Amino acid sequence: GENVEQHPSTLSVQEGDSAVIKCTYSDSASNYFPWYKQELGKRPQLIIDIRSNVGEKKDQRIAVTLNKTAKHFSLHITETQPEDSAVYFCAAIPGAQKLVFGQGTRLTINP
Amino acid sequence: NAGVTQTPKFRILKIGQSMTLQCAQDMNHNYMYWYRQDPGMGLKLIYYSVGAGITDKGEVPNGYNVSRSTTEDFPLRLELAAPSQTSVYFCASSYSTSPSNFFGPGTRLTVL
């Protein structure tokens, strides 16, 4: 079945700098790749997603890139702010709309 | 719209007890899911449903049961609770045409 690996597990950046989180997947049939943000004690919330027919997608300070050949996708956050501190999860859908999640990255923005 | 709602928010069970976690959505989503999230870990799929009357196992179904008698409701049943089932349980739903999961607020379960 699908396996999603996420790196790094923790990431600390200075406010205003950029943060990059990377994920790899194993099933070439996966065609949808969402990213979720989870604040402490809260539910995961979708922040951006990308489909396999698109290489890059941007939404204000957030962007996601996808390399289908290498089977990896990345989340890029620019001009980081304290409210970006959270745990971020990537996921892939190999079929039947069943999400397979990565292990998560705890992002800390230092003022 | 209330979105996805879950009850209870917190629960403490003794080993061997049973309980049902309730989940409801008012977005007319076909697909519904149950995940568990252990401390500091990612989400693992327990069961999912593609419509009323249809359910299927996810990655970690042992010790759980589900039913889907209506589009709106998707309860999760724990039989003979064990300490290994201590976790936060999230219910989620999505449209059949879009796989983005909308999550409920979660139920924090402790088994002692």
HADDOCK unambig.tbl for C-alpha pairs under 7 A between the chains (distance, minus, plus):
assign (segid A and resid 42 and name CA) (segid B and resid 105 and name CA) 6.61 0.50 0.50
assign (segid A and resid 43 and name CA) (segid B and resid 103 and name CA) 6.31 0.50 0.50
assign (segid A and resid 43 and name CA) (segid B and resid 104 and name CA) 6.62 0.50 0.50
assign (segid A and resid 43 and name CA) (segid B and resid 105 and name CA) 5.27 0.50 0.50
assign (segid A and resid 43 and name CA) (segid B and resid 106 and name CA) 6.64 0.50 0.50
assign (segid A and resid 44 and name CA) (segid B and resid 103 and name CA) 6.50 0.50 0.50
assign (segid A and resid 97 and name CA) (segid B and resid 99 and name CA) 5.54 0.50 0.50
assign (segid A and resid 101 and name CA) (segid B and resid 42 and name CA) 6.49 0.50 0.50
assign (segid A and resid 101 and name CA) (segid B and resid 43 and name CA) 6.23 0.50 0.50
assign (segid A and resid 102 and name CA) (segid B and resid 42 and name CA) 6.41 0.50 0.50
assign (segid A and resid 103 and name CA) (segid B and resid 41 and name CA) 6.00 0.50 0.50
assign (segid A and resid 103 and name CA) (segid B and resid 42 and name CA) 4.66 0.50 0.50
assign (segid A and resid 104 and name CA) (segid B and resid 42 and name CA) 5.91 0.50 0.50
